[in-house]
Amino acid sequence: MPHHVVVEGSGPVCVLSAGLAMSWFDWDPLVPLLAPHRTVVRFDRPGHGLSGPPAVAPSAAGEAHRIAGLLDALAALGGPAAGPVTAAGPVTVVGHSIAGFHAEAFARLHPGRTAGVVLVDTSVEEHARVPAAPAIRTAFARAVAAALSAAGAPAALGPLTRRAVVRLSRPGLAPDPAPAALVRRCYATSRVLDGALLENTHYQAVAAELLALRERHPLPQGVPVTLLAAPTSPRWTARQRTLADLLHARLETVPDTGHLLMLDRPDALAAAILTQKPPVPTRT
């Protein structure tokens, strides 16, 4: 299944993974701040952006291994397309919203490849449980997507829904800065509708899987973890602080931002990434 990947900049590698139903271009305000100092790898998960449709339901381990596989593929390509990406080189992994689950899972399952973790207003589920009948849930999500697509919903409502969700996620209902042509190209498709519904359907299952991974796979020792949170409510801030304590992470509450922190305060996000000090390898 084809993945859409964009590599820019130079220096240590930083992988950016966006939230549910978001696309690679949602990182656009951040990339110019990172590219002079980092090799920035952006990709679209299946059914997102310009990547192919999802073949299977998402999982925490599957998304962690997807990141590792993409890095392996870039290393195999070599040349300017890959930049300094190597199969063995550690990377900073940045996950927004639900992709925070994936970034944390990557650090736990691929500790030797992790230089740092930055979680951007990450999803938090303290008591998630695996829902029953996952195959039925998958079939239902795909049936709903097929019915909506047959009715022409993606073309008629996809871009408008995207614009509305972005506005509602930003302070003062700020507009969506994404180019209209890119929004139409991605969000008027049944592929993106299918991907979004599938990830949403399996959200609790992925969260529960991450809770299990925390028990079996510790975070790599000495690897910095940073949480950036939008001050949307005292309860949300408290939940982010509890997660930061659990992960032994630094928590930064970023003012003047909503859930889409990369659009509202790319400067704060860039600073958090660039000021992380990766662990110094021990000599044997």
PyMOL commands that set and color helices and strands:
alter all, ss='L'
color gray80, all
select helices_A, chain A and resi 24-27+31-34+60-77+99-109+111-113+134-150+153-168+171-173+180-187+190-201+203-216+234-247+261-264+266-274
alter helices_A, ss='H'
color red, helices_A
select strands_A, chain A and resi 5-9+13-17+39-43+91-96+114-120+225-229+250-253
alter strands_A, ss='S'
color yellow, strands_A
deselect
rebuild
show_as cartoon
